[in-house]
Amino acid sequence: MLDHPLIATVCIFALIAFGEWLSIVSRARIPMLLTAMVGFLIMVWTGIFPDDILEKSQFAALGAILIAPAILHMGTMIPMNLLKSQVKAVLIALGGIIVAGALILLIVPLIYDYPTAVAGIGPISGGVIALIITSEKLTEIGLTSLVVIPALIVAFQGVAGMPIALNFMRKYAKDMQKELDDGTFVPMAEDDIQLNARQRNGKNGMLQMMKESTTLKLFIIFVGAGVAVFLGELTPIHYSLWALAIGIIGLKLNIFESRSLEKANSFTLTTIAIIFVVIGTMAGVTPQQVWDNLPPVILILVVGTIGIMIGGLLMSKVVKWSPYKGMPVALTALFGFPGDYILCEEVSRSVGRNEEEEKLIFNELLAPMLIGGFTTVTVASVVIAGIFIQTL
């Protein structure tokens, strides 16, 4: 029965759906990806799923095609004017992952080796796309034994980062309350919470007409992604970096709409298909390989988390932000969206003494947290993974 592609797809999809449900009821404390990946390993190791269930599903093949369009979509997610209004959050987020990367490259090779450090450096600063870029290259050059490292880091990093960030955010909210009581609190001047910047109306009649069709919207995205893959083959620069650049430039030139795949009604399907690819990186992994790679995974997570906090602390002092506000922004590298949004909700609800105070706390935290997550998980992780994986 599991030989049928649809049945095999439904079985794997069930793990993703269960992980999503568990993430919702636990308020993102249990990452969906962790549940899906661990569940997949258990089902394969116990013989409930056949070893080749992903090949039978064929859905992972679709996910592999959709990676470049997904990265291009990431480039269309953050308008430049929003980045400019939150430049301090961007600097703090970048400071965190730069210090984390430096510490990983400095410490991990002393205990293990350089490829082990590179296997973790991209995923520690971001999520799924960095994992896929890293896994693809490791498999291509024959270092398949290291593939489990980025997969486990992505699965566990949210568990490490969210409680620490929550604690710092609560301390900042408490400090805000003291300033509110003293009458010294000054909210951010920028209209930061208006994150869905209005897309400019296209002046090119033909292009605007194409954007009114969902099919043509998707076609334009695939053309851009195809150009990125072509340039990746033609140059030493990884296609992921080209796709990201094409998305950013295309948004600026009004070729693509903001959040392009969402506007083409294709984002959810794309995300699920890519998760199939991520789960596929664990196919063939044995319990012994997981056990053998746990020490370097733990080391990378610990060193990376400490590095992110140090970088966040230093940059917070540079831009004159409270460390309790800046360090959670840096830590968004470990969980991204929707974890950052959920943390803002939890802190404002639990600390705020009334509805007005809850709104003030939420608005003060939301924009820098979201921008921090977008900067690291959406952009910087792809760049870092794309650069360092080429050094192997």
C-alpha positions in Angstrom: 0.0 0.0 0.0 2.9 2.4 0.8 4.2 1.9 -2.7 1.5 4.2 -4.1 2.9 7.8 -4.4 -0.1 9.5 -2.8 -0.3 7.1 0.2 3.4 7.5 0.8 3.0 11.3 0.6 0.1 11.2 3.0 2.1 9.2 5.6 5.0 11.7 5.6 2.6 14.7 5.5 0.9 13.3 8.6 4.2 13.7 10.5 4.5 17.3 9.3 0.8 18.0 10.2 1.3 16.4 13.7 4.4 18.5 14.2 2.5 21.7 13.2 -0.3 20.9 15.6 2.2 20.2 18.5 4.0 23.4 17.7 0.7 25.4 17.9 -0.5 23.8 21.2 3.0 24.2 22.8 3.2 27.9 21.5 6.2 27.0 19.4 8.2 25.5 22.3 8.3 22.2 20.4 9.4 23.0 16.8 7.4 21.4 14.0 10.6 20.4 12.2 12.0 18.6 15.2 8.8 16.5 15.6 8.6 15.7 11.8 12.3 14.7 11.6 12.4 12.6 14.8 9.1 11.0 13.9 10.4 10.1 10.4 13.6 8.5 11.9 11.5 6.5 14.4 9.1 5.2 11.7 12.0 4.2 9.4 14.1 2.6 12.2 11.2 0.6 13.5 10.3 -0.6 10.0 6.9 1.0 9.9 8.0 3.1 6.9 10.1 1.5 4.2 13.6 3.0 3.7 12.7 4.4 0.3 9.3 5.9 1.2 10.5 9.4 0.1 11.4 8.1 -3.3 8.0 6.4 -3.5 6.3 9.6 -2.5 8.0 11.6 -5.3 6.9 14.8 -3.5 10.5 15.5 -2.4 11.4 15.8 -6.1 9.0 18.7 -6.4 10.5 20.3 -3.3 14.0 20.1 -4.9 12.7 22.1 -7.9 11.0 24.7 -5.6 14.1 25.6 -3.6 15.3 28.3 -5.9 11.8 29.9 -6.2 11.6 29.8 -2.4 14.9 31.6 -2.0 13.8 34.2 -4.6 10.6 34.6 -2.5 12.8 35.3 0.5 14.4 38.2 -1.3 11.0 39.8 -1.9 10.0 39.6 1.8 11.7 42.7 3.2 11.3 46.1 1.5 14.5 48.2 1.7 12.7 51.1 3.4 11.7 48.8 6.2 15.4 47.6 6.6 16.4 51.3 6.7 13.9 52.1 9.5 15.2 49.2 11.6 18.9 49.5 10.8 19.8 49.0 14.5 18.0 45.7 14.6 19.7 44.6 11.4 23.2 45.5 12.8 22.5 43.6 16.1 21.2 40.5 14.2 24.3 40.5 11.9 26.6 41.1 14.8 25.3 38.0 16.6 25.7 35.6 13.7 29.2 37.1 12.7 30.5 36.5 16.2 28.8 33.0 16.4 30.4 32.1 13.0 33.8 33.2 14.1 33.7 31.3 17.3 32.5 28.1 15.5 35.3 28.4 13.0 37.8 29.0 15.7 36.7 26.3 18.3 35.1 23.4 16.4 38.1 22.6 14.1 40.3 22.3 17.2 38.1 19.5 18.5 36.8 18.0 15.2 37.7 19.4 11.8 36.9 22.2 9.4 34.1 20.4 7.4 32.3 19.8 10.7 32.4 23.5 11.5 31.2 24.4 8.0 28.4 21.9 8.3 27.0 23.8 11.3 27.9 27.4 10.5 25.0 28.0 8.0 22.2 26.3 9.8 23.1 27.9 13.2 22.4 31.3 11.7 19.2 30.3 10.0 16.8 27.6 9.0 15.7 25.2 6.3 17.2 26.7 3.2 20.7 27.0 4.8 20.3 23.3 5.8 19.4 22.3 2.2 22.3 24.2 0.7 24.7 22.7 3.2 23.3 19.1 2.8 23.4 19.3 -1.0 27.1 20.2 -1.0 28.1 17.7 1.6 26.4 14.9 -0.3 27.9 16.1 -3.6 31.5 16.0 -2.2 30.9 12.6 -0.5 30.8 13.9 3.1 27.4 12.2 3.7 28.3 11.2 7.3 28.1 14.9 8.1 24.7 15.5 6.7 23.1 14.7 10.0 24.8 17.7 11.7 23.0 20.5 9.9 19.7 18.6 10.2 20.0 18.1 13.9 21.1 21.7 14.5 18.0 23.0 12.7 15.8 20.6 14.6 17.1 21.6 18.0 18.2 25.2 17.7 14.7 26.6 18.5 14.6 24.6 21.7 17.8 26.3 22.8 17.1 29.8 21.6 13.5 30.6 22.6 13.7 30.2 26.4 16.8 32.4 26.5 15.2 35.1 24.3 12.0 35.0 26.3 13.8 35.6 29.6 15.6 38.7 28.1 12.4 40.0 26.6 10.6 39.8 30.0 13.4 41.7 31.7 13.2 44.4 29.0 9.4 44.6 29.4 9.8 45.0 33.2 12.3 47.8 32.6 9.7 49.4 30.3 7.2 49.3 33.1 9.5 51.1 35.4 10.1 53.8 32.8 6.3 54.1 32.2 5.8 54.5 35.9 8.5 57.2 36.0 7.2 58.9 32.9 10.5 58.5 31.1 9.6 55.9 28.5 10.0 57.0 24.9 8.6 54.6 22.2 10.4 54.1 18.9 9.9 57.0 16.6 9.5 55.0 13.5 6.2 53.5 12.5 7.8 50.1 12.9 4.9 47.8 13.2 3.6 48.6 9.8 5.6 45.7 8.4 3.5 45.0 5.3 4.8 47.9 3.2 2.4 48.9 0.4 3.7 47.7 -2.9 4.1 50.4 -5.5 1.6 50.3 -8.4 3.4 49.2 -11.5 3.8 51.7 -14.3 4.5 49.1 -16.9 1.0 48.1 -18.3 2.1 44.7 -19.6 3.9 43.8 -16.4 1.0 44.9 -14.3 -1.4 42.9 -16.4 0.8 39.8 -15.9 0.7 40.3 -12.2 -3.1 40.1 -12.2 -2.9 36.4 -13.2 -1.8 33.9 -10.6 -0.4 31.6 -13.3 1.7 34.4 -14.8 2.9 35.6 -11.3 4.2 32.1 -10.7 5.8 32.0 -14.2 7.7 35.2 -13.5 9.0 33.7 -10.2 10.1 30.5 -12.0 11.9 32.5 -14.7 13.8 34.4 -12.1 14.7 31.2 -10.2 15.7 29.6 -13.5 18.1 32.5 -14.3 19.5 32.1 -10.8 20.2 28.4 -11.3 21.8 29.2 -14.8 24.0 31.8 -13.2 25.0 29.3 -10.5 26.2 26.9 -13.1 27.9 29.6 -15.1 29.8 31.2 -12.1 31.5 30.0 -8.9 28.7 31.8 -6.9 26.0 29.4 -5.5 22.6 29.6 -7.1 21.0 30.4 -3.8 22.9 33.7 -3.6 21.8 34.6 -7.2 18.2 33.7 -6.4 18.3 35.9 -3.2 19.8 38.8 -5.2 17.3 38.5 -8.0 14.4 38.5 -5.5 15.7 41.7 -3.8 16.5 43.5 -7.0 13.3 42.3 -8.7 11.3 43.7 -5.8 13.0 47.0 -6.0 12.4 47.2 -9.8 8.8 46.1 -9.3 9.3 42.9 -11.3 8.2 40.8 -8.4 5.6 41.6 -5.8 6.3 41.6 -2.1 6.1 38.1 -0.7 5.8 36.8 -4.3 4.9 33.2 -3.7 2.2 34.1 -1.2 0.7 36.4 -3.9 0.8 33.5 -6.3 -1.1 31.3 -3.8 1.8 28.9 -3.8 3.8 29.5 -0.6 2.2 26.8 1.7 2.6 24.1 -0.9 6.2 25.2 -1.6 7.0 25.1 2.1 5.6 21.6 2.6 7.5 20.3 -0.4 10.7 21.8 0.9 10.2 20.2 4.3 9.9 16.9 2.4 13.4 17.6 1.1 14.7 18.4 4.6 13.3 15.2 6.0 14.9 13.5 3.0 18.3 14.6 4.3 17.8 12.2 7.2 17.0 9.2 4.9 19.6 6.5 5.4 20.8 8.0 8.7 21.3 5.2 11.3 20.9 5.5 15.0 24.6 5.1 15.4 25.3 8.1 13.1 22.9 10.3 15.2 24.6 9.1 18.4 28.1 9.7 16.9 27.2 13.2 15.7 25.4 14.4 18.8 28.7 15.7 20.5 29.6 18.1 17.6 26.0 19.2 17.3 25.8 20.1 21.0 29.2 21.8 20.7 28.1 23.9 17.7 24.8 24.8 19.4 26.5 25.9 22.6 29.3 27.8 20.9 26.9 29.3 18.4 24.4 30.4 21.0 27.1 32.0 23.2 28.5 33.7 20.1 25.1 35.1 19.1 24.6 36.5 22.6 28.1 38.0 22.7 27.6 39.6 19.3 24.1 40.8 20.3 25.4 42.3 23.5 28.3 44.1 21.8 26.2 45.6 19.0 23.5 46.6 21.5 26.1 48.7 23.3 27.3 50.1 19.9 23.8 51.2 18.8 22.8 52.2 22.4 20.0 49.7 22.9 19.3 47.9 26.1 21.0 44.4 26.0 17.7 42.9 27.1 16.1 44.3 23.9 19.1 43.7 21.6 20.1 40.2 22.6 16.7 38.6 21.8 16.9 40.3 18.4 20.2 38.5 17.8 18.8 35.2 19.1 16.1 35.2 16.4 18.7 33.5 14.3 17.9 30.3 16.3 14.1 30.3 15.7 12.9 33.0 13.3 9.2 33.4 12.4 6.7 32.5 13.8 8.6 32.0 17.1 9.6 35.6 17.3 6.0 36.8 16.9 4.7 34.3 19.4 7.4 35.4 22.0 6.2 39.0 21.6 2.7 38.0 22.2 3.6 35.9 25.3 5.7 38.6 26.9 3.2 41.4 26.3 0.3 39.4 27.6 2.2 38.0 30.7 3.9 41.2 31.7 1.5 44.0 30.7 -0.8 45.1 33.6 -3.5 46.4 31.3 -4.5 46.3 27.6 -2.8 49.6 26.8 0.5 48.5 28.4 0.3 45.1 26.6 0.0 47.0 23.3 2.9 49.2 24.1 5.2 46.3 25.0 4.1 44.3 22.0 4.7 47.2 19.6 8.1 48.0 21.1 9.3 44.4 20.6 7.6 43.2 17.5 9.3 45.1 14.7 13.0 44.6 15.8 12.3 40.9 16.5 10.7 40.3 13.1 13.4 42.2 11.3 16.1 40.3 13.3 14.6 37.0 12.2 14.2 38.1 8.6 17.8 39.4 8.5 19.3 36.2 9.9 17.1 33.3 8.9 15.9 34.7 5.6 18.9 36.5 4.2 22.2 36.1 6.1 21.9 32.3 6.6 21.6 31.7 2.9 24.6 34.0 2.2 26.7 32.4 4.9 25.9 28.8 3.9 26.4 29.7 0.2 29.8 31.2 0.8 31.3 28.7 3.3 30.0 25.6 1.8 32.0 26.5 -1.4 35.2 26.4 0.7 34.9 22.6 1.1 
